[in-house]
């Protein structure tokens, strides 16, 4: 049953909303997590979890389970059909997780949901937020559950409700940017794939971009740019994409289509991550091309940092003014991600022979420079942005906590 008051109300139970909920549970902070959908994600969407994200998730107690379910890959390659232009090795990165962790988003969400349940939490589904209003005392959200309206008052409200965020619109925060001209096809398929299941491959061709990435169940994630994609691409559509963009020495064969979708991609960033008692994270704050697999990862790290900050403030470890650290650190991180994904997408969308030749030449030269290759791998893994994912030491000493039990103890450890 939905309460009338809470410390924190989270709108949206995707990966970012659930990660924030886990962090708040461990900090012992009363909160409510709602989502308008009746069930969690059934399709796979995001498919890679990067090293920095795994490191950030370790205090939440989910990293071990994620790595158990996933496929670990050390290799990432950019190819022009048969020719490898650039190869990156993630196996030598300075991290406990020197790999690309391939895991469909629905399984990531399943792990997060199980962790929330283990901490005694609940995801309130089929609950839609309709209005968000702030005053000097807090924020008040009108929600609809089973056709009935209810008002929930919270000290803070967090919008993890996607690109069309009600929370962002209610705060009047501008979402600067635009949409790419091309649409994208996303599909999970079973393939005879000549490259093999040992690398994530980004392939360029005159017809456009295609990404092929192995998944733990033996299937492959395929992402491709298409000028006018069908709403539900079928086997023939995916086969045509791989025939026109994949390797030519040995033909790729699509055996089975498990799931597919079409979507438009935007590159947008909010002007502010906070308006008084309302915060934004994930796709509500930043959206960009899937190139590099950065979207979900950036949102999860938003959630981990915001969870620690809100936990510290509610528990008296930090003054409320230090909530400004969230935007100070996370907006520059998102800006870097947008620039990285944007550059990769512009390269992929190059159509003129001259631009394609110069692009391929530049990547081939880059492939000869170990220092620059390592820098790029650090950027893709998120490790180069690690300083933007760490909070400074709290300016106050922790207030004595009287709660008992495992959640309270974990919360004290997280805030330490």
C-alpha positions, 0 to 999 in steps of 0.5 A, spaced: 500 500 500 502 506 498 504 511 504 502 518 504 509 521 506 516 518 505 523 521 505 524 520 497 519 518 492 523 515 486 519 515 479 521 510 474 523 503 476 528 502 470 535 500 472 537 507 475 530 507 479 532 500 482 539 502 483 537 508 487 532 504 491 538 499 493 542 505 495 537 508 499 535 501 503 542 500 505 542 507 507 536 506 511 532 511 508 525 511 507 523 511 500 517 509 495 519 506 488 513 507 483 513 505 476 507 506 471 508 499 468 505 492 471 511 488 469 519 489 469 522 490 462 521 483 458 526 485 452 533 486 453 535 493 450 541 495 453 546 489 453 553 491 456 555 493 463 562 497 463 568 496 468 566 503 472 559 501 473 561 494 476 565 498 481 560 503 482 555 497 484 559 493 488 557 497 495 550 495 492 551 487 493 549 486 486 556 486 482 557 478 483 550 476 481 551 480 475 558 477 473 555 470 474 549 471 469 553 475 464 558 473 458 565 477 459 569 479 453 575 483 453 575 485 445 572 490 442 573 492 434 571 497 429 571 494 422 570 496 415 566 489 413 572 484 412 578 489 415 579 490 422 581 498 423 581 498 430 582 493 436 581 494 443 583 490 449 579 491 455 583 485 459 589 490 461 585 495 464 586 497 471 580 494 474 577 488 478 573 488 472 577 488 466 572 486 461 565 488 457 560 484 461 555 482 456 548 482 459 541 483 457 537 489 460 532 485 463 536 480 466 540 486 469 533 489 472 531 482 475 538 482 479 536 489 481 529 487 483 531 481 487 536 485 491 530 490 493 526 484 495 532 481 499 532 488 503 525 488 504 523 493 499 517 493 494 516 496 487 510 499 486 508 497 479 502 500 475 502 506 479 503 512 474 505 519 477 500 525 474 503 531 477 509 534 481 508 540 485 514 543 490 513 548 496 517 550 501 516 543 505 517 538 500 514 535 493 507 533 492 506 528 487 499 526 485 499 518 483 494 514 480 493 507 482 487 502 480 484 508 477 484 512 484 488 518 485 492 519 491 497 524 493 504 522 496 508 528 500 516 527 500 522 531 502 525 529 495 523 527 489 527 523 483 525 523 476 528 516 473 522 516 468 525 516 461 526 521 456 519 524 456 520 525 464 514 528 467 519 530 473 523 534 468 517 537 465 514 539 472 521 542 474 521 546 467 528 544 466 530 545 459 532 538 455 537 541 450 539 537 443 536 534 438 534 527 434 539 524 429 536 523 422 537 516 422 533 511 426 536 505 429 534 497 429 535 493 435 534 486 435 537 479 439 538 474 434 541 467 433 547 467 428 552 463 424 557 469 425 564 469 422 567 473 427 565 469 432 563 470 440 569 473 442 568 480 441 564 486 440 564 488 433 562 495 430 562 495 423 562 500 418 560 500 410 557 504 405 550 502 407 551 504 414 553 502 421 552 495 424 554 493 431 554 485 433 555 483 440 555 476 443 550 475 449 551 470 454 545 465 452 549 464 445 545 469 441 547 476 439 545 483 439 544 487 433 544 494 432 544 498 426 542 505 423 537 505 418 534 511 414 527 508 414 526 502 419 520 498 419 517 498 426 518 490 427 524 488 423 523 481 421 529 475 420 529 478 412 530 485 415 536 483 419 539 478 414 539 484 409 542 489 414 548 484 415 549 482 408 550 489 406 554 491 412 557 485 415 563 481 413 563 478 405 569 473 405 564 468 409 556 470 409 553 471 416 546 467 416 540 469 421 538 463 424 532 465 429 529 472 431 528 473 438 526 480 439 526 486 435 524 494 435 525 500 432 527 507 435 529 514 434 535 516 437 536 523 441 542 527 443 540 531 449 542 534 456 539 537 461 541 544 463 540 542 470 540 536 474 536 539 480 531 544 481 530 545 489 527 538 492 527 535 485 532 531 482 533 528 475 537 522 473 538 517 467 535 518 461 531 523 464 537 527 464 541 525 458 540 521 452 544 519 446 546 514 441 547 507 443 554 507 440 559 505 445 554 502 450 554 508 455 547 510 456 544 505 462 551 505 465 551 513 466 544 512 469 546 507 474 552 511 476 548 517 477 543 513 481 549 510 486 552 517 487 545 520 488 543 515 493 549 516 497 548 523 497 541 523 499 542 517 504 548 522 507 543 528 508 537 524 511 542 521 516 545 527 518 552 526 515 552 531 510 549 538 510 543 539 505 547 544 501 552 538 499 546 535 494 549 540 489 555 535 488 550 531 484 550 536 478 557 538 479 560 531 478 555 528 474 553 533 469 560 533 466 560 526 466 554 526 461 557 531 457 563 527 456 559 521 454 555 525 449 561 527 446 564 520 445 557 517 443 556 523 438 563 522 435 562 515 434 555 516 431 558 521 426 563 516 424 558 511 423 554 515 419 559 518 414 557 516 407 561 520 402 567 516 399 572 521 401 569 521 409 569 514 409 576 514 407 579 519 412 575 515 417 578 509 416 585 512 415 585 515 422 582 509 425 588 505 422 593 510 424 590 510 431 590 502 431 598 503 431 598 507 437 598 503 444 597 509 448 591 512 444 588 505 444 588 505 452 586 512 452 580 510 448 579 503 452 579 507 458 573 512 456 569 506 453 570 503 460 568 509 464 574 508 468 577 515 465 571 518 468 572 515 475 573 522 479 566 524 476 563 518 480 566 519 487 564 523 492 569 527 497 569 525 504 563 528 508 564 535 511 560 532 518 561 526 522 556 521 522 550 522 527 549 516 531 544 511 528 539 507 533 536 503 527 538 495 528 538 490 523 542 488 517 539 494 513 541 499 518 548 496 518 549 496 511 547 503 510 552 505 515 557 502 511 555 505 505 555 512 508 562 511 511 
